Amino acid sequence: MNPTAKAAEAIPMLDLRAQYAAIRAEIRAAIDDVLQTQQFVLGPQGAALEAELAALCESRYGLGVGSGTDALMLALRACGVGPGDEVIVPVFSFVATAGAVTALGARPLFEDIEADTFNIDPAQVESRATPKTKAIVPVHLYGLPAEMDAINELARRHRLAVVEDSAQAIGARYKGRRTGGLGDAAAISFYPTKNLGAYGDAGMIVTGSDELAVRVRGLRNHGQSGKYVSEEAGWNSRLDELQAAVLRVKLRHLDEWQKARQEHADTYNRLLAGFSGVTTPQVPTGVEHVYHQYTVRIAGGRRDRVQAFLAERGIGSSVYYPVPFHLQPIYASLGYRRGDFPVAEKAAEEVLSLPMYPELTAAQIERVATELVAALKS
Ligand SMILES: Cc1ncc(COP(=O)(O)O)c(C=O)c1O
């Protein structure tokens, strides 16, 4: 195949097969080990992964659960959130952030985001809390930590629990400290496309609190404090041994994968710098981005046309997220209107995530950037 033909190959948003090809032997050996033991739930793999994740997050406890959504819901519940309570969430995230709140019979209180970081704007939250507000869920969107000092400070003043939605930000740092250890508890998702992805659904709660750890350990397992003794109504949400074994193999590679993502982001930034109509990700000083997504803004109402232009040339891209929570049909009854959260509404019209995964090559990144610039000029 000549170089030109190769350069014109399709570039998907994500290529998990390339990752599997690199770690196939390790994964198959780890899965086989679990199959030999025939122990599938709450076993040694899960316990080891919990300890490794707690260490990664520089926190004390990891508690494996069925998904990132379950992690959010059970963490909030362990923090005392229940029917009739309110929880502050950014209006621009994956629907699970708000869905975990409504699943508990609580009400999400929506808040706008900062234009630069796409994360919840702490300056606006101040006026939002009411006596019914029990918690706040900052989302580290796309892998960029939220402004946690300001969030923790206002949470302290209003006596709110802080549950980080760290689904997209495993391993990122805020002022030298790892996400997952920045609030009362954190929810991590191991959905297959995440930076550390399982081969199915899986999630984890990370906390430094003895009390929350005991509570979650019960809640994820039918509220049991001992064998067949249930203290409170719980649920079945446990991370199984096969997923834990896969995740432990991948965890050994996470550092090198994160570095590759950061290098790819630097390359995109360099290639896209100075072109009008595209804004590359902004990273505040002292914060480390792990680029679960590399998301640009396309100004001037041209985002959808640019996306179609890329698609015609075999280049994948995605819009995370096209509809902010307050405009989602599911939340119509909460009484919000278009115009309530202008920064998020504008972001929903402008964001475009470009292919981002460790195995991307320099030539592929260059081609994405070249075609994006061509789209802007067309
Ligand atoms: C920001 C955010 N929160 C929560 C979740 C929910 O995680 P899961 O899909 O593992 O339930 C996801 C991922 O899907 C997410 O991206």
The ligand as an SDF file (V2000), in Angstrom:
LIG
                    3D

 16 16  0  0  0  0  0  0  0  0999 V2000
  -19.5270   11.9250   33.4330 C   0  0  0  0  0  0  0  0  0  0  0  0
  -20.0710   10.5410   33.5900 C   0  0  0  0  0  0  0  0  0  0  0  0
  -20.7630   10.2250   34.6980 N   0  0  0  0  0  0  0  0  0  0  0  0
  -21.2590    8.9930   34.8870 C   0  0  0  0  0  0  0  0  0  0  0  0
  -21.0890    7.9930   33.9720 C   0  0  0  0  0  0  0  0  0  0  0  0
  -21.7200    6.6810   34.2070 C   0  0  0  0  0  0  0  0  0  0  0  0
  -20.8390    5.6220   34.1830 O   0  0  0  0  0  0  0  0  0  0  0  0
  -21.3360    4.1570   33.7260 P   0  0  0  0  0  0  0  0  0  0  0  0
  -21.5810    4.1900   32.2640 O   0  0  0  0  0  0  0  0  0  0  0  0
  -20.1950    3.2710   34.1020 O   0  0  0  0  0  0  0  0  0  0  0  0
  -22.5700    3.8250   34.5010 O   0  0  0  0  0  0  0  0  0  0  0  0
  -20.3590    8.2690   32.7970 C   0  0  0  0  0  0  0  0  0  0  0  0
  -20.0580    7.2590   31.7680 C   0  0  0  0  0  0  0  0  0  0  0  0
  -20.7180    6.6260   31.1130 O   0  0  0  0  0  0  0  0  0  0  0  0
  -19.8580    9.5750   32.6020 C   0  0  0  0  0  0  0  0  0  0  0  0
  -19.1840    9.8800   31.4890 O   0  0  0  0  0  0  0  0  0  0  0  0
  1  2  1  0
  2  3  1  0
  2 15  2  0
  3  4  2  0
  4  5  1  0
  5  6  1  0
  5 12  2  0
  6  7  1  0
  7  8  1  0
  8  9  2  0
  8 10  1  0
  8 11  1  0
 12 13  1  0
 12 15  1  0
 13 14  2  0
 15 16  1  0
M  END
$$$$
